[in-house]
Amino acid sequence: MQRRRLLAAATALPFLPGWRQALAAEALPSLNVMIPAAPGGGWDGLGRAVEHVAVQAGLVGRFQFENMPGGAGTVGLARFVATRRGKGDSLMVSGANVVGAAIASKSPVSLKDVVPVARLTEEAGVLVVPAESEFKDIRQLAEALRKEPRGIPIAGAGGGTVDHIILCLLFKALGRKPLEAQFVSFPGGGATQAAVIGAQVKAAIAGWGEFSEQVATGRVRALATSGTRRLHPDVPTLQESGYDVTATNWRGVFAAPDAPERARRALVDFATALHETPAWKETMKTRGWDDAFLTGPELERFIAKDQSDTEGVLKDLGLA
């Protein structure tokens, strides 16, 4: 009660920074969070980062996580829809990958079945190889793919995901058929990391944040990223390397279907307050995430357009 009175008093001071005013909202006692992937990947990393900042800032009392890998996010999505319907204390971390995966697999569930709360981040992908790989730069790997496309297995999240799309776009840029790519699907970023570090595959594609630590410690070698700007001074983009490929992965949080309207508003308020904290801004900088914050009708329109655009890309690549 004392904290609540102090925070309420803070709102009466207009000169306070916006994040302090945002914290005046009553803290949520708890949140149940679905991560539709195995631990260690991009969705898991985002969920744990949200927990760390939110608890430290006093926005949420405690978090309870459930990791449910499978179907590039569609298995966890289906479980979230079935078990959390009508619950106002639940969030699911998801984003672009499940959009493509649902289309490619003709999944009966998609992001249309949950309630958008906030888009939080956007991130370029990175193409990495094992530390001892014979491929020293992106041109060497690209030439090998051009000559022997099916001889180089490349790991990533499931079919239709941003990882898969980046690889298929690269094949198209090389004059090869996207379906010639030897794409090996793993149930999340953690499994993808293990596969490439252990040299079970020749290369891997995932979000930059999923491999930045391994790149820094030399456990893998980053050859190129898929954004429009460099994320590391020594790692070029695919575009600047001469390959017409750009793609990024957005991530956000979603409420359960049929959640009460009051609870939906509280979750949007929570995400807004989180976004305004200095700790969240520092977290995005550290992780290499771009700020992509969006809520409300604008977010709903964005997701609808992303679904339409992704379906068009997948059809063009022969994946849908």
Backbone bond lengths (Angstrom), bond angles and torsions (degrees), N, CA, C in turn:
res aa  C-N    CA-C-N  psi(-1)  N-CA   C-N-CA  omega(-1)  CA-C   N-CA-C  phi
1 M - - - 1.462 - - 1.528 111.27 -
2 Q 1.339 114.81 -38.59 1.467 118.03 179.44 1.515 110.68 -62.88
3 R 1.369 115.85 -42.91 1.460 118.56 179.41 1.521 110.88 -62.99
4 R 1.330 115.67 -38.89 1.460 119.99 -178.32 1.531 110.52 -64.40
5 R 1.365 116.19 -41.63 1.468 119.36 179.02 1.520 111.15 -66.14
6 L 1.330 115.93 -38.84 1.462 119.14 179.88 1.527 110.91 -65.09
7 L 1.312 115.32 -41.81 1.455 118.74 -178.96 1.522 110.73 -69.60
8 A 1.326 116.32 -37.90 1.459 119.26 178.11 1.521 110.18 -63.15
9 A 1.324 116.35 -38.43 1.457 119.65 178.71 1.520 111.00 -65.56
10 A 1.336 115.93 -32.24 1.465 119.17 -178.17 1.516 111.70 -62.59
11 T 1.339 117.30 -31.05 1.459 119.48 -177.94 1.516 111.88 -68.81
12 A 1.308 116.98 -18.86 1.461 120.14 -179.32 1.525 111.71 -79.48
13 L 1.332 116.73 -3.92 1.463 121.14 -178.10 1.524 108.61 -107.29
14 P 1.318 118.91 96.62 1.462 121.95 -172.47 1.513 113.52 -66.20
15 F 1.342 118.37 -17.55 1.449 119.59 -177.05 1.531 112.53 -82.98
16 L 1.361 117.45 -7.19 1.451 119.26 179.77 1.515 110.37 -69.34
17 P 1.357 118.42 148.12 1.460 121.14 177.06 1.520 111.34 -56.34
18 G 1.343 114.67 154.55 1.457 120.31 -176.14 1.514 113.61 -57.70
19 W 1.343 117.38 -36.01 1.459 118.18 -176.50 1.514 111.23 -68.00
20 R 1.333 117.61 -32.25 1.470 119.53 178.46 1.527 110.35 -69.54
21 Q 1.327 115.94 -36.83 1.459 118.54 175.89 1.522 110.28 -65.90
22 A 1.340 116.19 -38.91 1.466 119.76 179.26 1.521 111.10 -61.78
23 L 1.331 117.31 -36.30 1.457 120.98 -179.10 1.525 112.66 -68.36
24 A 1.332 116.77 -9.61 1.458 119.24 179.06 1.523 111.69 -67.59
25 A 1.342 117.56 -18.52 1.453 119.85 177.30 1.527 109.99 -61.51
26 E 1.331 116.65 144.79 1.461 120.09 -178.98 1.520 109.83 -62.94
27 A 1.336 116.37 132.86 1.461 120.84 -177.59 1.528 110.36 -64.98
28 L 1.327 115.79 145.27 1.454 120.47 174.18 1.526 108.35 -78.95
29 P 1.325 118.57 133.51 1.465 119.08 -178.53 1.519 113.37 -63.81
30 S 1.335 116.91 -39.20 1.461 120.01 -179.01 1.520 109.85 -160.60
31 L 1.322 115.18 160.39 1.461 122.02 175.66 1.524 109.12 -138.28
32 N 1.314 115.76 132.09 1.457 122.21 170.67 1.523 107.73 -95.34
33 V 1.317 116.79 123.35 1.465 120.60 -173.13 1.522 110.42 -119.97
34 M 1.314 115.61 123.50 1.460 122.24 174.50 1.529 109.46 -91.51
35 I 1.320 116.47 124.72 1.467 122.52 171.17 1.518 106.12 -108.68
36 P 1.326 120.03 106.69 1.460 121.04 -174.33 1.538 113.00 -80.68
37 A 1.330 115.05 46.87 1.463 121.95 -179.14 1.515 108.48 -161.99
38 A 1.316 116.34 168.67 1.461 121.49 177.55 1.529 110.33 -72.06
39 P 1.317 118.48 160.44 1.464 121.04 176.64 1.535 111.32 -59.92
40 G 1.327 114.97 149.14 1.458 119.98 173.59 1.506 116.17 100.27
41 G 1.324 118.08 -8.27 1.457 120.83 -178.71 1.516 113.11 -95.36
42 G 1.333 115.20 -169.83 1.456 120.57 -176.32 1.509 114.25 -67.26
43 W 1.341 117.69 -42.27 1.464 119.83 178.69 1.521 110.16 -66.97
44 D 1.323 116.53 -41.30 1.457 120.57 178.68 1.529 110.19 -63.74
45 G 1.333 116.08 -42.89 1.462 119.85 179.21 1.515 112.21 -61.87
46 L 1.338 116.48 -39.78 1.458 119.68 178.35 1.524 110.65 -66.74
47 G 1.333 116.88 -44.59 1.458 120.24 -179.65 1.519 112.47 -60.50
48 R 1.329 116.79 -42.86 1.469 120.25 -179.35 1.525 110.96 -70.14
49 A 1.321 117.01 -33.13 1.460 120.09 176.83 1.521 110.71 -67.60
50 V 1.336 116.42 -40.32 1.466 120.47 176.09 1.523 109.73 -60.25
51 E 1.323 116.58 -45.47 1.467 120.27 179.06 1.526 110.80 -58.64
52 H 1.312 117.02 -48.84 1.468 120.73 -175.62 1.527 111.24 -59.11
53 V 1.327 116.37 -48.31 1.465 120.11 -177.39 1.526 110.56 -70.01
54 A 1.329 116.92 -43.18 1.467 120.75 -175.32 1.523 112.41 -65.42
55 V 1.315 117.18 -41.59 1.461 120.01 179.80 1.521 110.55 -68.95
56 Q 1.332 116.31 -43.67 1.464 120.22 179.04 1.528 111.45 -61.46
57 A 1.335 116.34 -35.44 1.466 120.50 -178.54 1.526 112.70 -84.21
58 G 1.320 117.30 -6.08 1.457 120.32 -179.63 1.516 113.95 77.99
59 L 1.323 117.02 21.21 1.463 120.38 -179.45 1.523 112.57 -83.05
60 V 1.328 116.66 -28.52 1.465 122.34 -179.04 1.521 108.10 -138.79
61 G 1.331 116.28 139.89 1.450 120.14 179.62 1.509 113.21 -70.56
62 R 1.329 115.99 -51.30 1.464 119.47 -179.94 1.526 109.74 -153.84
63 F 1.319 114.77 158.39 1.461 122.21 178.79 1.522 109.31 -119.01
64 Q 1.319 115.30 146.85 1.460 121.37 170.92 1.527 107.19 -128.42
65 F 1.337 116.12 123.82 1.460 120.73 -175.25 1.521 111.76 -107.28
66 E 1.324 114.63 148.02 1.458 121.91 170.02 1.517 107.74 -131.61
67 N 1.333 117.06 120.04 1.464 122.04 175.49 1.519 108.46 -97.18
68 M 1.325 116.41 126.33 1.457 121.31 -178.45 1.531 109.13 -135.53
69 P 1.354 117.88 89.13 1.466 119.85 -178.87 1.523 111.83 -76.32
70 G 1.330 114.00 164.27 1.458 120.21 175.36 1.513 112.73 129.56
71 G 1.328 115.60 138.05 1.459 120.40 175.13 1.507 114.06 60.95
72 A 1.337 116.71 30.91 1.474 121.52 -179.72 1.523 112.00 52.51
73 G 1.323 115.65 37.59 1.457 120.37 176.75 1.511 115.01 106.87
74 T 1.323 117.53 -18.06 1.463 119.54 -175.24 1.524 112.81 -73.84
75 V 1.338 118.16 -27.76 1.470 120.22 178.28 1.531 109.96 -68.19
76 G 1.335 116.20 -48.18 1.459 119.80 177.30 1.514 112.28 -63.86
77 L 1.324 116.45 -36.75 1.463 120.76 177.12 1.520 110.63 -60.99
78 A 1.332 117.15 -45.47 1.458 121.13 179.92 1.534 110.85 -62.37
79 R 1.327 116.45 -40.30 1.468 119.76 178.81 1.531 110.67 -66.35
80 F 1.326 116.69 -41.28 1.454 120.97 179.47 1.529 110.38 -60.81
81 V 1.313 116.46 -45.21 1.467 121.02 179.70 1.531 110.78 -62.94
82 A 1.337 116.37 -41.45 1.463 120.25 -175.21 1.528 113.50 -75.19
83 T 1.338 117.00 -35.92 1.470 119.52 -171.55 1.524 114.51 -101.67
84 R 1.333 117.73 -18.54 1.466 119.34 -175.44 1.520 113.07 -113.22
85 R 1.305 117.33 8.00 1.469 120.65 -179.26 1.530 110.71 -53.20
86 G 1.333 115.36 130.29 1.451 120.48 178.00 1.517 114.98 81.03
87 K 1.334 117.69 -2.80 1.460 121.51 -178.15 1.526 110.15 -87.86
88 G 1.301 116.71 127.82 1.461 120.70 -178.68 1.508 114.39 -91.86
89 D 1.338 116.65 -3.14 1.460 120.25 -177.47 1.524 112.39 -106.34
90 S 1.325 116.71 23.78 1.461 120.83 -172.93 1.522 111.94 -124.80
91 L 1.316 115.03 144.15 1.456 122.64 174.91 1.522 108.91 -134.55
92 M 1.317 115.94 151.41 1.458 121.86 170.18 1.518 108.16 -122.65
93 V 1.323 116.08 134.49 1.463 121.03 173.73 1.527 107.64 -89.85
94 S 1.324 116.82 128.18 1.461 119.68 -178.37 1.524 108.62 -160.92
95 G 1.337 115.94 -166.77 1.454 118.53 179.81 1.509 113.16 162.37
96 A 1.318 115.76 -144.09 1.464 122.23 -170.08 1.520 113.10 -58.40
97 N 1.332 117.92 -38.20 1.464 119.28 -176.03 1.514 113.08 -61.47
98 V 1.341 117.30 -38.80 1.456 118.31 -178.91 1.528 110.91 -74.93
99 V 1.336 117.31 -24.37 1.465 119.88 175.18 1.525 109.41 -60.20
100 G 1.344 116.21 -53.25 1.458 120.41 -179.34 1.511 113.15 -67.75
101 A 1.331 116.87 -39.60 1.461 120.31 -178.70 1.522 111.39 -64.06
102 A 1.318 117.25 -40.17 1.468 120.49 179.75 1.521 111.07 -64.69
103 I 1.324 116.12 -37.72 1.471 120.09 179.15 1.523 110.13 -69.79
104 A 1.339 116.44 -48.88 1.465 120.44 -175.45 1.526 112.00 -64.60
105 S 1.328 117.43 -35.38 1.468 120.67 -177.36 1.520 113.09 -94.25
106 K 1.356 115.84 -0.51 1.464 120.86 -176.38 1.541 110.69 54.07
107 S 1.316 114.68 43.81 1.460 121.29 -178.74 1.529 110.99 -64.04
108 P 1.338 116.84 141.89 1.474 119.49 177.07 1.522 112.87 -72.24
109 V 1.338 117.79 -13.74 1.463 121.24 176.93 1.522 109.36 -119.11
110 S 1.332 115.41 149.19 1.459 121.52 178.01 1.524 107.76 -151.08
111 L 1.322 115.96 -175.88 1.457 119.19 178.49 1.531 112.42 -65.25
112 K 1.316 117.44 -12.13 1.461 120.30 175.21 1.526 111.54 -67.58
113 D 1.341 116.35 -17.23 1.462 120.65 -176.67 1.525 113.55 -92.35
114 V 1.334 117.45 -1.00 1.467 120.86 177.90 1.528 108.84 -125.13
115 V 1.330 115.64 175.33 1.461 120.99 -173.86 1.535 109.98 -107.50
116 P 1.332 118.44 117.17 1.468 120.07 179.09 1.536 110.87 -62.86
117 V 1.321 116.45 132.12 1.462 122.11 175.54 1.519 110.20 -106.81
118 A 1.334 117.17 -56.23 1.463 120.21 -179.53 1.518 110.64 -159.71
119 R 1.316 116.04 137.83 1.456 121.28 164.41 1.523 105.95 -85.72
120 L 1.318 118.06 129.43 1.457 120.91 -173.60 1.523 113.74 -108.24
121 T 1.328 116.95 -47.41 1.465 119.76 -171.64 1.528 112.07 -137.18
122 E 1.296 113.74 163.54 1.462 121.89 172.03 1.522 106.65 -137.68
123 E 1.325 116.34 143.94 1.456 119.40 -173.14 1.529 110.64 -149.22
124 A 1.310 116.40 137.60 1.459 121.01 174.93 1.518 109.58 -77.44
125 G 1.326 115.69 155.86 1.453 120.73 174.25 1.512 111.06 -86.51
126 V 1.319 115.97 164.50 1.459 121.32 176.78 1.525 108.60 -134.36
127 L 1.317 116.15 140.09 1.458 122.71 176.83 1.520 107.25 -102.91
128 V 1.325 116.27 119.01 1.464 121.03 -176.43 1.522 110.64 -122.93
129 V 1.339 115.17 160.35 1.464 122.27 175.11 1.529 107.76 -131.93
130 P 1.332 118.08 161.64 1.464 119.52 176.35 1.528 111.41 -57.77
131 A 1.299 116.76 154.78 1.463 121.52 -176.38 1.526 112.32 -56.74
132 E 1.326 116.82 -34.29 1.470 120.82 -177.27 1.535 112.31 -96.74
133 S 1.308 117.86 15.80 1.470 121.42 -177.21 1.522 112.19 -61.98
134 E 1.323 114.48 149.28 1.468 119.91 175.10 1.522 112.21 -73.00
135 F 1.332 116.56 -14.34 1.463 120.79 -179.79 1.532 109.60 -88.59
136 K 1.313 115.77 110.93 1.466 120.74 -176.25 1.520 112.96 -91.38
137 D 1.341 117.64 -21.01 1.458 120.68 178.22 1.518 109.15 -150.30
138 I 1.318 116.54 173.54 1.454 121.21 -174.97 1.522 112.20 -66.33
139 R 1.307 117.86 -31.45 1.464 119.89 -179.41 1.530 111.42 -67.05
140 Q 1.320 117.19 -37.81 1.467 119.72 177.65 1.527 110.81 -64.62
141 L 1.320 116.55 -44.13 1.464 119.11 178.40 1.521 110.65 -66.06
142 A 1.315 118.02 -43.38 1.461 121.56 -179.27 1.528 111.20 -60.45
143 E 1.311 117.07 -41.64 1.471 120.36 -179.95 1.523 110.16 -65.83
144 A 1.329 117.18 -38.89 1.459 120.40 177.80 1.529 110.59 -65.61
145 L 1.319 117.46 -38.94 1.462 121.32 177.37 1.519 111.29 -65.77
146 R 1.319 115.98 -37.19 1.464 120.02 179.25 1.535 110.71 -64.59
147 K 1.342 116.31 -39.67 1.464 121.08 -176.03 1.528 112.31 -80.10
148 E 1.322 115.96 -40.86 1.459 120.20 -174.63 1.530 109.82 -138.24
149 P 1.321 117.31 72.20 1.473 120.83 -171.97 1.522 114.68 -59.45
150 R 1.323 117.03 -36.95 1.468 118.86 -175.83 1.528 112.34 -87.11
151 G 1.312 117.25 -2.02 1.457 120.05 -177.47 1.513 114.14 -92.28
152 I 1.330 117.60 0.47 1.468 120.61 -176.35 1.525 109.60 -126.27
153 P 1.323 117.67 95.18 1.467 120.10 178.54 1.528 111.15 -70.35
154 I 1.333 115.28 132.83 1.465 121.71 -178.70 1.513 109.08 -126.09
155 A 1.332 116.06 125.85 1.461 121.68 -174.96 1.520 111.92 -87.99
156 G 1.328 114.60 156.01 1.460 121.22 175.71 1.514 109.04 -178.95
157 A 1.327 115.56 -179.80 1.463 119.44 175.04 1.522 108.80 -68.17
158 G 1.318 118.17 176.52 1.455 123.30 -169.80 1.514 116.89 -59.52
159 G 1.316 114.54 171.50 1.453 121.74 -177.91 1.515 112.95 -58.16
160 G 1.331 115.68 136.87 1.456 121.29 179.84 1.507 114.04 89.08
161 T 1.338 117.92 -6.89 1.459 121.36 -179.72 1.528 110.11 -76.57
162 V 1.320 115.50 172.40 1.466 120.18 177.81 1.529 110.52 -59.95
163 D 1.337 117.23 -38.85 1.468 120.83 177.58 1.529 110.20 -56.00
164 H 1.326 115.50 -48.62 1.464 121.39 -178.56 1.526 110.95 -65.45
165 I 1.317 115.96 -41.52 1.466 120.52 -179.67 1.529 110.80 -63.13
166 I 1.334 117.68 -41.97 1.469 121.10 178.84 1.525 109.86 -58.74
167 L 1.330 116.78 -46.17 1.470 120.12 -179.56 1.521 111.05 -63.18
168 C 1.322 116.66 -43.67 1.470 119.71 -179.01 1.531 111.42 -67.08
169 L 1.321 117.49 -36.55 1.462 120.21 176.23 1.526 110.97 -65.32
170 L 1.335 116.06 -36.91 1.465 119.52 176.83 1.529 110.36 -64.51
171 F 1.325 116.94 -42.75 1.470 119.98 177.63 1.526 110.66 -60.84
172 K 1.306 116.19 -41.92 1.465 120.04 178.71 1.526 110.27 -62.24
173 A 1.342 117.19 -40.90 1.462 121.32 178.57 1.525 111.56 -65.58
174 L 1.337 116.17 -26.38 1.469 120.93 179.81 1.528 112.30 -86.58
175 G 1.336 116.23 -1.15 1.456 119.63 -179.44 1.512 113.53 81.87
176 R 1.321 116.90 15.46 1.454 121.73 177.50 1.524 109.79 -105.65
177 K 1.323 116.71 162.51 1.458 120.99 177.71 1.525 109.17 -77.81
178 P 1.323 118.02 131.50 1.471 120.36 -180.00 1.524 113.57 -54.06
179 L 1.337 117.35 -34.28 1.457 119.92 -178.49 1.521 112.45 -71.91
180 E 1.330 118.18 -6.99 1.460 120.85 175.55 1.533 111.52 -78.57
181 A 1.293 117.36 -13.54 1.464 120.66 -177.63 1.526 110.78 -64.05
182 Q 1.315 115.73 135.28 1.464 121.55 176.38 1.529 108.21 -91.37
183 F 1.334 115.02 76.37 1.460 121.37 -176.21 1.517 109.38 -88.75
184 V 1.333 115.92 125.53 1.467 121.28 -178.69 1.524 107.95 -109.09
185 S 1.318 116.30 114.27 1.461 121.38 -174.30 1.528 111.48 -84.51
186 F 1.341 115.17 133.10 1.461 121.64 176.17 1.529 108.90 -122.64
187 P 1.350 117.30 155.65 1.473 120.51 -173.28 1.521 115.00 -81.88
188 G 1.312 117.93 30.08 1.462 119.98 178.00 1.516 111.85 146.93
189 G 1.345 114.17 169.98 1.451 119.87 -176.56 1.513 113.75 -64.22
190 G 1.348 117.93 -34.72 1.457 120.53 -179.97 1.518 111.60 -62.07
191 A 1.334 117.19 -44.85 1.462 121.63 178.92 1.527 111.19 -67.66
192 T 1.329 116.51 -36.87 1.462 120.49 177.22 1.523 110.35 -63.81
193 Q 1.327 117.09 -42.85 1.464 120.95 177.55 1.523 110.81 -58.51
194 A 1.321 116.19 -48.30 1.461 120.33 -178.28 1.525 111.37 -61.20
195 A 1.322 116.72 -38.30 1.468 120.98 -177.69 1.523 111.90 -65.29
196 V 1.322 117.36 -43.66 1.459 118.97 -177.16 1.530 111.41 -80.00
197 I 1.325 117.66 -36.54 1.468 119.59 177.27 1.527 109.89 -63.51
198 G 1.338 116.06 -37.62 1.455 120.55 178.00 1.509 114.63 -83.90
199 A 1.336 116.99 6.39 1.477 122.70 178.30 1.529 112.27 58.49
200 Q 1.330 117.12 30.88 1.456 120.25 173.15 1.524 110.88 -74.65
201 V 1.326 116.19 -22.26 1.459 122.88 176.03 1.525 108.15 -130.15
202 K 1.309 116.04 164.30 1.468 120.44 -178.69 1.522 112.52 -79.57
203 A 1.330 116.59 -26.68 1.465 120.75 -177.43 1.520 108.63 -160.38
204 A 1.328 115.91 172.92 1.461 120.50 178.58 1.516 109.30 -151.55
205 I 1.330 115.22 155.73 1.457 122.04 175.80 1.525 107.77 -128.48
206 A 1.324 116.43 131.69 1.462 122.10 176.56 1.520 107.66 -159.05
207 G 1.324 116.74 -179.64 1.450 120.26 176.23 1.524 110.74 -66.48
208 W 1.332 116.11 148.54 1.459 120.62 -178.86 1.530 111.51 -54.24
209 G 1.322 117.33 -42.95 1.453 121.12 -178.28 1.511 113.53 -62.59
210 E 1.327 117.47 -24.60 1.456 121.17 -179.68 1.524 112.24 -75.87
211 F 1.337 116.95 -19.01 1.461 120.34 -177.75 1.521 113.95 -123.74
212 S 1.329 118.46 -2.00 1.468 119.62 -173.92 1.527 112.49 -59.59
213 E 1.336 117.60 -39.76 1.466 119.89 179.59 1.518 111.05 -67.15
214 Q 1.342 117.00 -41.09 1.461 120.28 179.60 1.525 111.49 -67.35
215 V 1.330 116.26 -33.42 1.468 120.23 175.71 1.535 109.25 -66.29
216 A 1.328 116.57 -43.93 1.466 121.19 -177.97 1.525 112.10 -64.13
217 T 1.342 116.76 -35.20 1.464 120.11 -178.03 1.524 112.89 -90.44
218 G 1.338 117.32 -2.26 1.460 120.72 177.32 1.510 114.74 81.40
219 R 1.328 118.10 11.99 1.471 120.11 179.34 1.524 111.75 -74.55
220 V 1.338 116.58 -25.04 1.467 121.80 172.43 1.525 108.28 -137.24
221 R 1.313 116.00 163.23 1.467 121.31 177.01 1.523 108.41 -112.37
222 A 1.320 117.33 123.68 1.464 121.79 177.88 1.522 108.86 -85.06
223 L 1.332 116.49 127.40 1.463 120.67 -179.08 1.518 112.77 -98.14
224 A 1.336 117.73 -35.71 1.470 120.45 -178.10 1.520 109.82 -168.44
225 T 1.319 115.27 156.63 1.463 121.35 174.54 1.521 109.47 -115.59
226 S 1.337 115.63 165.47 1.471 120.12 -171.63 1.521 113.97 -104.67
227 G 1.325 118.04 7.40 1.450 120.52 -179.94 1.511 113.10 -89.81
228 T 1.324 115.28 -165.63 1.466 120.31 -178.92 1.529 112.23 -100.90
229 R 1.338 116.99 -3.41 1.458 120.81 179.04 1.522 109.25 -140.14
230 R 1.318 115.69 156.23 1.459 120.35 178.60 1.530 110.56 -70.38
231 L 1.322 115.56 138.00 1.451 121.39 174.50 1.527 111.13 -100.04
232 H 1.322 115.82 -11.03 1.467 122.87 178.15 1.529 106.01 -147.47
233 P 1.321 117.54 137.02 1.474 119.05 -175.91 1.522 114.78 -58.70
234 D 1.339 117.37 -25.20 1.460 120.51 -176.91 1.527 113.28 -100.18
235 V 1.335 116.80 2.63 1.470 119.76 -177.33 1.521 109.33 -118.12
236 P 1.338 117.51 109.41 1.468 120.10 -178.48 1.523 111.80 -74.82
237 T 1.320 115.91 165.14 1.458 120.18 171.47 1.523 108.52 -84.42
238 L 1.310 116.18 159.08 1.466 120.25 175.00 1.521 110.23 -60.82
239 Q 1.322 115.44 -38.57 1.459 120.43 -177.82 1.523 111.47 -62.94
240 E 1.332 117.72 -47.35 1.458 119.77 -179.27 1.525 112.19 -71.83
241 S 1.355 116.72 -16.42 1.454 121.02 177.32 1.521 112.10 -84.74
242 G 1.347 116.12 -1.79 1.454 119.96 176.07 1.512 115.05 103.20
243 Y 1.327 117.94 9.01 1.459 121.99 -179.36 1.533 108.80 -115.12
244 D 1.308 115.92 122.84 1.461 121.31 -173.71 1.532 110.01 -77.61
245 V 1.324 115.73 73.27 1.462 122.40 -177.19 1.523 108.97 -136.23
246 T 1.319 116.38 119.98 1.462 121.73 170.96 1.526 107.80 -139.02
247 A 1.312 116.13 132.66 1.462 121.15 178.10 1.520 108.46 -162.19
248 T 1.309 116.13 139.34 1.459 121.20 177.55 1.520 109.77 -130.13
249 N 1.312 114.65 162.45 1.453 122.23 -174.51 1.530 109.24 -117.89
250 W 1.324 117.32 116.36 1.464 119.58 176.83 1.521 109.69 -95.47
251 R 1.342 114.41 149.25 1.462 120.60 179.53 1.529 109.14 -135.90
252 G 1.324 115.19 149.56 1.460 119.34 179.43 1.504 111.47 -159.52
253 V 1.327 115.90 -165.79 1.461 121.54 -178.87 1.525 109.78 -127.37
254 F 1.341 114.33 147.46 1.456 121.90 -174.58 1.522 110.16 -132.99
255 A 1.330 115.78 145.30 1.462 121.78 176.37 1.527 109.84 -92.04
256 A 1.333 115.18 163.31 1.457 120.98 -179.80 1.529 110.99 -70.41
257 P 1.325 117.31 152.01 1.473 119.13 175.96 1.523 110.26 -62.28
258 D 1.317 115.44 145.02 1.468 123.23 178.94 1.526 113.63 63.93
259 A 1.341 117.72 17.66 1.466 119.16 174.04 1.524 108.82 -62.76
260 P 1.335 118.00 142.04 1.472 119.78 -179.57 1.524 111.54 -56.93
261 E 1.313 115.66 146.04 1.457 120.79 -177.38 1.530 111.55 -57.56
262 R 1.315 116.86 -40.77 1.465 119.90 179.86 1.526 111.01 -61.55
263 A 1.328 115.77 -40.15 1.463 120.24 179.27 1.528 110.44 -67.10
264 R 1.327 117.07 -38.43 1.471 120.00 177.83 1.519 110.57 -60.70
265 R 1.322 115.74 -44.57 1.465 118.96 179.83 1.525 110.65 -63.24
266 A 1.341 116.14 -39.33 1.466 119.77 179.18 1.530 110.93 -63.34
267 L 1.321 117.19 -37.29 1.461 120.53 -179.94 1.524 111.28 -70.14
268 V 1.327 116.90 -37.66 1.463 120.04 175.60 1.526 109.98 -65.36
269 D 1.325 116.35 -41.55 1.467 120.22 177.49 1.530 110.57 -61.44
270 F 1.327 115.47 -40.83 1.465 119.94 178.35 1.525 111.01 -61.36
271 A 1.345 116.25 -48.43 1.467 119.87 -179.02 1.521 110.96 -62.48
272 T 1.322 116.90 -37.21 1.463 121.36 179.35 1.532 110.41 -66.07
273 A 1.332 116.14 -44.27 1.454 119.98 178.73 1.522 111.43 -64.11
274 L 1.327 116.34 -41.18 1.465 121.05 177.15 1.522 110.57 -58.44
275 H 1.334 115.41 -47.17 1.461 121.18 -177.37 1.519 111.94 -60.89
276 E 1.328 117.14 -30.26 1.461 120.76 -176.15 1.528 114.24 -83.62
277 T 1.321 117.94 -10.29 1.461 118.97 -177.65 1.533 110.89 -74.51
278 P 1.328 117.54 143.03 1.467 120.54 174.78 1.525 112.01 -58.80
279 A 1.332 117.43 -34.27 1.463 120.56 -179.21 1.525 111.48 -63.15
280 W 1.344 117.09 -36.58 1.468 119.45 178.81 1.527 110.44 -69.33
281 K 1.300 116.43 -40.92 1.465 119.78 178.73 1.530 110.37 -62.64
282 E 1.327 116.97 -38.33 1.458 120.57 178.05 1.531 110.47 -69.24
283 T 1.323 116.74 -37.34 1.462 120.94 177.88 1.523 110.81 -61.78
284 M 1.325 117.17 -45.17 1.467 120.20 178.70 1.524 111.16 -60.81
285 K 1.321 116.50 -41.51 1.461 120.87 179.59 1.526 110.62 -63.37
286 T 1.322 116.32 -45.45 1.463 121.43 -178.62 1.514 111.59 -64.23
287 R 1.326 116.95 -39.98 1.473 121.34 -176.23 1.525 113.20 -82.75
288 G 1.332 117.69 -9.52 1.454 119.67 -176.46 1.512 113.37 77.48
289 W 1.343 116.63 23.37 1.464 121.30 178.67 1.518 109.88 -91.05
290 D 1.316 117.06 139.19 1.459 121.69 172.06 1.518 109.27 -87.00
291 D 1.318 115.89 143.75 1.464 121.40 178.84 1.528 108.93 -73.64
292 A 1.329 115.86 117.79 1.473 120.71 -179.17 1.514 110.73 -126.09
293 F 1.332 117.04 31.84 1.459 120.98 -171.27 1.523 112.25 -60.95
294 L 1.339 114.37 131.60 1.463 120.68 -179.57 1.517 107.86 -158.85
295 T 1.327 115.94 139.44 1.467 120.86 177.66 1.534 109.08 -139.91
296 G 1.327 115.52 177.43 1.458 121.00 171.09 1.514 115.60 69.45
297 P 1.334 116.95 -156.73 1.466 121.54 -178.39 1.528 112.98 -58.57
298 E 1.333 117.42 -33.40 1.464 120.21 178.57 1.524 110.28 -61.83
299 L 1.329 116.96 -39.79 1.461 120.46 178.13 1.525 110.89 -66.66
300 E 1.311 116.87 -41.71 1.466 120.08 179.05 1.527 110.61 -61.13
301 R 1.330 116.37 -41.62 1.470 119.64 178.08 1.524 110.90 -66.61
302 F 1.323 117.00 -39.54 1.465 120.70 179.10 1.530 110.97 -60.80
303 I 1.329 116.95 -45.78 1.465 120.03 -177.81 1.522 111.02 -65.35
304 A 1.316 116.77 -40.68 1.468 120.03 178.11 1.523 110.75 -61.54
305 K 1.332 116.55 -41.89 1.466 120.33 179.05 1.527 110.59 -68.48
306 D 1.332 117.15 -39.52 1.457 120.39 179.82 1.519 111.29 -63.59
307 Q 1.329 116.52 -39.02 1.459 120.11 177.52 1.525 110.81 -63.41
308 S 1.323 116.09 -42.93 1.460 120.30 179.38 1.526 111.39 -66.57
309 D 1.335 116.32 -45.70 1.464 120.47 -179.55 1.526 111.35 -64.15
310 T 1.340 116.77 -42.45 1.461 120.85 -178.79 1.519 110.91 -64.65
311 E 1.330 116.27 -40.23 1.462 119.35 177.91 1.528 110.40 -61.39
312 G 1.336 116.36 -39.42 1.457 119.90 178.66 1.525 111.58 -64.42
313 V 1.327 117.02 -42.91 1.473 120.86 178.48 1.509 111.44 -63.87
314 L 1.327 117.03 -44.49 1.450 120.58 -178.59 1.533 111.90 -65.09
315 K 1.313 117.00 -38.04 1.457 119.94 176.43 1.514 111.09 -65.94
316 D 1.333 115.95 -40.68 1.465 120.79 179.33 1.533 111.17 -63.57
317 L 1.342 115.90 -33.20 1.464 120.38 -179.77 1.529 112.94 -88.18
318 G 1.320 115.89 -1.88 1.457 119.96 -179.77 1.516 113.97 78.27
319 L 1.333 116.70 22.59 1.463 120.95 -177.26 1.524 112.41 -103.77
320 A 1.313 118.03 -1.32 1.473 120.85 179.60 1.521 109.97 -145.53
